[in-house]
Each structure stands twice: as C-alpha cells, then as structure tokens.
Amino acid sequence: MKYRKLGRTGFKVSEISFGAWAIGGSWGEQRDEDSMASLHRALDLGVNFFDTADVYGDGRSERLLARLKRERREPFHIATKAGRRLSPHVADGYNAKNLTAFIERSLRNLNTDCLDLVQLHCPPAEVYYRPEVFEVIDRLTRAGKVANYGVSVEKVEEALKAIEYPGVKTVQIIFNMFRLRPAELFFQEARRRRVGVIARVPLASGMLGGRLKRSSRFAADDHRNFNRHGEAFDRGETFSGVDYETGLRAVARLQRLVPRGATLSQMALRWVLMFDAVSCVIPGVRRPDQMDENARAAELKPLSRATMTAVARIYDRDIRPLVHQLW
Ligand SMILES: NC(=O)c1ccc[n+]([C@@H]2O[C@H](COP(=O)([O-])OP(=O)(O)OC[C@H]3O[C@@H](n4cnc5c(N)ncnc54)[C@H](OP(=O)(O)O)[C@@H]3O)[C@@H](O)[C@H]2O)c1
C-alpha cells in the first residue's frame, strides 16, 4: 500500500481506503460476518482510513468500525459524517443543538472521546453560506470532541465555497471516469489551500467494476434499485447519475483500455490516483475478495498518456453531454 497526506489533518492515509456505506445498509442483504472479514482484510493490506456516516444502517456501519478497533491493535483513522439524520433535511437543521447531538451519538457508536474527522453530509447548498454552522464545529473542535472536520459535497461549486472556511480540512466528492469535472478547477484550488480530497463513488456504484449487465437485478432495499433516478437522495449518487444503459455502453469501451493483468475496477481506481490532488479513494467494499482486488490497484503502474486520453474521449463522447453541467 502507498500513503498520501490528507490535507492539513496530519494523517497519512492509504491511497486505497475503505468506503463503509454498504456494510451499513441500502445495498441489499449484507451479513456482518462478511463486513467484518472485509474490514480485517483491509487492515491486513495496509488500509488505514475508513469512511462511514451516522446514517449508514442507522449507526450499524459506525458500530462495526468500533468493533474493528476492539479486535485490532494497529492505529487507523475513521471519518464519519453528520447532518443526514435531519428530517426534513434543511439548512435550518444544521444548528448547534442538532450537530452536537449527532456528534455525541457518533462518539458513542464509535466508542471514542474524539472523532478523527467529521464531514458535513452533503448539506443543502445554503449551509455553505452560513458561517455560523462552521463556527459550531469549530467550537466542538475546541471542546475536544472533533479532531478535524470537512465536508462531503454534491457539486464542485459547493466544494469551492466550503474551502473558503479555514477550518475545512477535507472535501469528499464524487470523482471517477464518469465524473471528470472536479479535476478542472476544484483540484487546483484544493491543492492551493492544502485541502485533502477524498474521492467517493469511484466505481460508479459498481458500474465501473465491469460486472454489471443489462439483465442485472438489485434487491428492493438496494439503492441501485430504488434511487436509480435520484428518488430517495441526490440523483448524482447512484451510478454517479449516469443512465444505466449509457453506463454499460461506456463500460464496454473502457474494457478495451484495461492494462494487461488488471481488471476494470483496478483501472478505475488507478485512474483516480493519477490525480495528485486526490488524497485517497474510498471504494465501497462488501466482501474480502473485493478488498483484495481493490487494494492491488495501488500497485498498478501509472496509466499511460494514451489511456488517459482515451478515457477522456469516452467521457466526452458518451457522458459529458448528459451530466457534465449538473455537478
Ligand atoms: N453523500 C456521501 O457523502 C456519500 C455518498 C455515497 C458514497 N459515499 C462514500 O463513498 C464510498 C464509496 O461509494 P459507493 O460505495 O457508493 O460506490 P462505489 O465505491 O463506486 O461502488 C461500491 C460497490 O461496487 C461494488 N464493488 C466493490 N469492489 C468491486 C470490485 N473490485 N469489482 C466489482 N465491483 C466492486 C460493490 O457492490 P456489489 O458487490 O454489490 O456490486 C460495492 O458496494 C461509500 O462506501 C461511502 O463511504 C459517501
């Protein structure tokens, strides 16, 4: 495994880190035995950064990570998120009372006195125009409940606004072969301000894993079934907002570019790591064999210039006209 600085947090995080949404829920049936085996395998392979949220399985994902801490001795970092427990999910909910309660709950779930990193969980855009929200987390930081904070965003514009707040040390954003826009202006600004960039949904919800088919079916409680068009949360998350059939067609073209001995998912992860503004990539993992495959992406040679150009061409032709302006 290789490691990169996570902005100004002082953490050196594994290039391939762990996305812990699916082990919480919303991806069909997931057995805790498989989740724990995947988490242990991650540590065995040098992964030292895990991304979760208080709402993933209503705390199940956080509690599995607390169990991992009990079962292992080596140090690792856990990033959680706050805000999505609000219902309705509105800017006014991001106040001192609610944020404090959410953070206290995550401290209990994670069985710790201080959270390594808290991210505002894709708040409404208006939140970025309310300095008082960031002052609340500054206060929680001074009180020792939070070591570092950042944001998880939907849009590039939100990321650019968020990093104007000096306390924001990390931004989590969708970045993958179907979502190129963050590389245009945001990465440059993030580098300038030494903000850590956590690349989420790198496999476009598994689409860039290359094993999904036209005939694939998802369980009723898998967001790939119920949020395909953004019905339950933002449209940009599931399959990173790309229409399923369009995604399959682009994947067929990308398959031709996979380096010898690698898989499409490994190429997808290596592609993200080609951008040095990225601190780490957090593919969602449900089984140890996925962890093995994903971790090996860090060992792949850099992709050739020809491959990078070919990926951009596929994006320009198949994906850009449909989604580029949306996020
Ligand atoms: N709003 C937010 O802040 C937000 C939103 C979304 C995600 N996230 C974070 O980002 C992480 C990653 O995003 P994501 O989990 O939504 O999507 P993703 O990483 O693009 O896709 C993950 C899915 O791909 C499949 N997969 C994993 N490894 C694979 C491999 N080697 N080959 C083929 N398929 C593979 C698995 O599902 P199957 O095995 O079922 O196909 C897995 O659940 C999340 O876990 C979460 O921590 C944050």
The ligand as a Tripos MOL2 file, in Angstrom:
@<TRIPOS>MOLECULE
LIG
   48    52     1     0     0
SMALL
NO_CHARGES

@<TRIPOS>ATOM
      1 N1        -23.0120   11.5580    0.3530 N.am      1 LIG1
      2 C1        -21.8850   10.9700    0.6960 C.2       1 LIG1
      3 O1        -21.1200   11.5080    1.4450 O.2       1 LIG1
      4 C2        -21.5870    9.6250    0.1190 C.ar      1 LIG1
      5 C3        -22.3920    9.0820   -0.8850 C.ar      1 LIG1
      6 C4        -22.0140    7.8810   -1.4680 C.ar      1 LIG1
      7 C5        -20.8850    7.2280   -1.0430 C.ar      1 LIG1
      8 N2        -20.1080    7.7700   -0.0360 N.ar      1 LIG1
      9 C6        -18.8990    7.0760    0.4410 C.3       1 LIG1
     10 O2        -18.1370    6.6430   -0.6750 O.3       1 LIG1
     11 C7        -17.9430    5.2170   -0.6010 C.3       1 LIG1
     12 C8        -17.8580    4.6360   -1.9930 C.3       1 LIG1
     13 O3        -19.0140    4.9050   -2.7470 O.3       1 LIG1
     14 P1        -20.1150    3.7900   -3.0500 P.3       1 LIG1
     15 O4        -19.9220    2.6630   -2.0970 O.co2     1 LIG1
     16 O5        -21.4300    4.4770   -3.0940 O.co2     1 LIG1
     17 O6        -19.8000    3.3730   -4.5440 O.3       1 LIG1
     18 P2        -18.5500    2.6710   -5.2810 P.3       1 LIG1
     19 O7        -17.3810    2.6430   -4.4080 O.co2     1 LIG1
     20 O8        -18.4560    3.3350   -6.5990 O.co2     1 LIG1
     21 O9        -19.1250    1.2030   -5.5380 O.3       1 LIG1
     22 C9        -19.1280    0.2870   -4.4900 C.3       1 LIG1
     23 C10       -19.7540   -1.0280   -4.9380 C.3       1 LIG1
     24 O10       -19.0730   -1.5770   -6.0350 O.3       1 LIG1
     25 C11       -19.0130   -2.9910   -5.9120 C.3       1 LIG1
     26 N3        -17.5940   -3.3690   -5.9080 N.ar      1 LIG1
     27 C12       -16.6390   -3.1340   -4.9640 C.ar      1 LIG1
     28 N4        -15.4520   -3.6000   -5.3410 N.ar      1 LIG1
     29 C13       -15.6320   -4.1420   -6.5590 C.ar      1 LIG1
     30 C14       -14.7750   -4.8000   -7.4700 C.ar      1 LIG1
     31 N5        -13.4860   -4.9700   -7.1840 N.pl3     1 LIG1
     32 N6        -15.3050   -5.2240   -8.6570 N.ar      1 LIG1
     33 C15       -16.6070   -5.0410   -8.9450 C.ar      1 LIG1
     34 N7        -17.4820   -4.4270   -8.1130 N.ar      1 LIG1
     35 C16       -16.9890   -3.9850   -6.9330 C.ar      1 LIG1
     36 C17       -19.7050   -3.3590   -4.6030 C.3       1 LIG1
     37 O11       -21.0840   -3.6660   -4.8130 O.3       1 LIG1
     38 P3        -21.6320   -5.0750   -5.3770 P.3       1 LIG1
     39 O12       -20.6660   -6.1290   -4.9450 O.co2     1 LIG1
     40 O13       -22.9890   -5.2160   -4.7830 O.co2     1 LIG1
     41 O14       -21.7150   -4.8580   -6.8690 O.co2     1 LIG1
     42 C18       -19.6170   -2.0640   -3.8340 C.3       1 LIG1
     43 O15       -20.6030   -1.9110   -2.8570 O.3       1 LIG1
     44 C19       -19.1530    4.7530    0.2430 C.3       1 LIG1
     45 O16       -18.9410    3.4500    0.7750 O.3       1 LIG1
     46 C20       -19.2080    5.8360    1.2680 C.3       1 LIG1
     47 O17       -18.2180    5.6380    2.2620 O.3       1 LIG1
     48 C21       -20.4410    8.9560    0.5340 C.ar      1 LIG1
@<TRIPOS>BOND
     1     1     2 1
     2     2     3 2
     3     2     4 1
     4     4     5 ar
     5     4    48 ar
     6     5     6 ar
     7     6     7 ar
     8     7     8 ar
     9     8     9 1
    10     8    48 ar
    11     9    10 1
    12     9    46 1
    13    10    11 1
    14    11    12 1
    15    11    44 1
    16    12    13 1
    17    13    14 1
    18    14    15 2
    19    14    16 1
    20    14    17 1
    21    17    18 1
    22    18    19 2
    23    18    20 1
    24    18    21 1
    25    21    22 1
    26    22    23 1
    27    23    24 1
    28    23    42 1
    29    24    25 1
    30    25    26 1
    31    25    36 1
    32    26    27 ar
    33    26    35 ar
    34    27    28 ar
    35    28    29 ar
    36    29    30 ar
    37    29    35 ar
    38    30    31 1
    39    30    32 ar
    40    32    33 ar
    41    33    34 ar
    42    34    35 ar
    43    36    37 1
    44    36    42 1
    45    37    38 1
    46    38    39 2
    47    38    40 1
    48    38    41 1
    49    42    43 1
    50    44    45 1
    51    44    46 1
    52    46    47 1
@<TRIPOS>SUBSTRUCTURE
     1 LIG1         1 GROUP 0 **** ****
